[in-house]
Amino acid sequence: MQELLFAEIYKFAFIFLRIGGALMLMPGYSSSYVNMRFRLSIALMVSVILIPFLNDYLPEPTSNTAENIRMLLLETMYGICLGTMMQFMYFAVNLCGNFVGQSSGFANAQMFDPTSQNQSIVTETFLSIIAVTVLFAADLHHLMLSAVIDSYEVWPVGGIFPTDDMSKFLTTTMNKSFIIGFKIGSPFIAFTLIFYTGMGLLSRLMPQLNIFFLSLPLQIYLGLGLLFITCPVMIMWFCHYYEDGLMQFIR
């Protein structure tokens, strides 16, 4: 009975470190408004449930302390890399929110963003909160956990850590996230170019007009109007990108 209990605890430790490391950085779960005890409870509950399902991917208990420490550290690194990958994908909406704030005149209006846990432009915070809400409403957090579970087939327990492949994978993910964020925010980039070009021409045609008093309110009104029109499309585009990224990893 003691050997069986030790074997179950041994397997639980490997699952908990990978799941817990990923949950520590996953969008939504890693937010500052999520209680630490609640986050820990989710990791413990999911780890206990997955023991019978991942039994074939877990090693048998060994008395080699150095080998056990090495494998436990590797599992923690795998979880951190998976959570970082999902966080990189989520940065697309933050980049888009930055473009929205710069083009709408809210560059200096900053507030605390609970998803990234730092100060950010108010439009960036607005879009990030909406995005994480839609991710959970659409059950995409289930795909996040599925990606971590399916990673045992790609990166088995006790194997050599694929440093080159992992670095390339994270770099590619960040590159795609930047491209998608740029594409989602492209209406506001075009709006900025057109607006400042028009204001420049107006200042040349009417030098006596105080362009600064005219441009800022107009920029805010037009920017917020464009945000109101394009916000549903931007969030849907981001969710499709996030879902496709997780599905490609699961496959």
PyMOL commands that set and color helices and strands:
alter all, ss='L'
color gray80, all
select helices_A, chain A and resi 2-23+36-50+55-57+65-104+122-137+140-154+163-184+186-205+211-250
alter helices_A, ss='H'
color red, helices_A
select strands_A, chain A and resi 110-113+118-121
alter strands_A, ss='S'
color yellow, strands_A
deselect
rebuild
show_as cartoon
